[in-house]
Amino acid sequence: MNRASATTLVHEFMQDYARETGLDPVSRRPKRYLWTDAFAVCNYLGLFQQTHNEIYQELALRLVDQVHHTLGQHRADDRRTGWISGLSQKEGELHPTVGGLRIGKPLPERPITEPYNERREWDRDGQYYHYLTKWIHALNRVSRVTGNPDYHLMAIDLARAAHAGFTRDTDQGRKTMYWKMSIDLTRPLVPSMGQHDPLDGFVTYYELQQTATRNFRQTKQPILVKEMAEMTGICRGIHLETDDPLGIGGLLFDASRIIRLSLPGTPRYASLLEALLGSALAGLDSFTEAGSLALPARYRLAFRELGLAIGLAGVEKQPAWVGNTPVLSGGTSVLHQRFEASLNYVPLKEKIEQFWLESKNREVSTWTDHIGINRVMLATSLAPDGFLAV
């Protein structure tokens, strides 16, 4: 698909998203969902940078404001009111992310007195760490595109709140993480740890650190040093391999960020990058051998496959990014070999996109039941520059 056709489709998808969620035209009760909204902000920024049409930047900024005033505050059906951080209305306006952000699930969070039900928990509100890191990335992109450091400071506030809320000490004296926390970050709702959460956190903190020093020169000392060190400890020994396409895409996205944040020159975290690519390649082998891309649409989840396609978009662009960086563009190192091997899987991106661009495949319940996230992530895959930039 050529660039002009992709831009037209992305515009249509994002226009539908804006209308149906109360972004444009503006609704008094917008339907906000943090994961989808993070990708949407990046999509609007990408469209703005490509077309120079100010409306896209305006939509991105309006969406940020809606998310903060909706997901940064208590639900309408909650007895609590105001900012989930507990700040006054005035202070909350200045620091909307210091208490984290709600997921935006349809049901209220599980009460303390109610026993855990795994199936029902998926529909309950709370906070997810991996959703917060996506929003941190989106805020960082807004700060870079607009040149406004306030959004970067909001991202730092959120990173610190997320880290403090989700990490904990074990009986053995090590740090670990919770998967899901309550809306006010005071109690775990799912105590296990997300497989890639500490890795995603580490790379996201690194992204903020680089923006602070390269773009805004806000401090002579690196930020989030303690948080990065703690994430390094949590990551140590973690098994990263997965055959879940969304998880593989996340690994590839993190690899792309490390590469772009490290250039020019040798990647600062070359050993981590080597491990990331190795795990992603193992996952890609397992995923392709399983043959799920040959199944009918009713047996497939678009947003999980599109997560892989977005990660592969980063792989596709890496040769242009790295240029003549020796450790990646030449030689016989393990890192170079894995870098080259990942390029062999790039054709899967177009295969996934073309499948979900078929209108009949968007008529099944696996698409319509998740239409918001599916549509926005398909738009991201078709025009990934807004999301992949750091």
Buried (B, 14 or more C-beta within 10 A) or exposed (E): EEEEEBBEBBBEBBEBBBEEBBBBEEEEEBBBBBBBBBBBBBBBBBBBBBEEEEEBBEBBBBBBEBBBBBBBBBBEEBEEEEBBBEBEEEEBEEBBBBBBBBBBBEEBBBEEEEEEEEEEBEEBBBBBBBBBBBBBBBBBBBBBBBEEBEBBBBBBBBBBBBBEBBBBEEEEEEBBBBBBBBBBBEBBBBBEBBBBBBBBBBBBBBBBBBBBBEBBEBEEEBBBEEBBEBBBEBBEEBEBBBBBBBBBBBBBBBBBBBBBBBBEEEBEBBEBBBBBBBBBBBBBBBBEEEEBBEEEBEEBBBBBBBBBBBBBBBBBBBEEBBEEBEBBBEEEBEBBBBBEBBEEBBEBBBEBBEBBBEEEBBEBEBBEEBBBBBBBBBBBBBBBBBBBBB
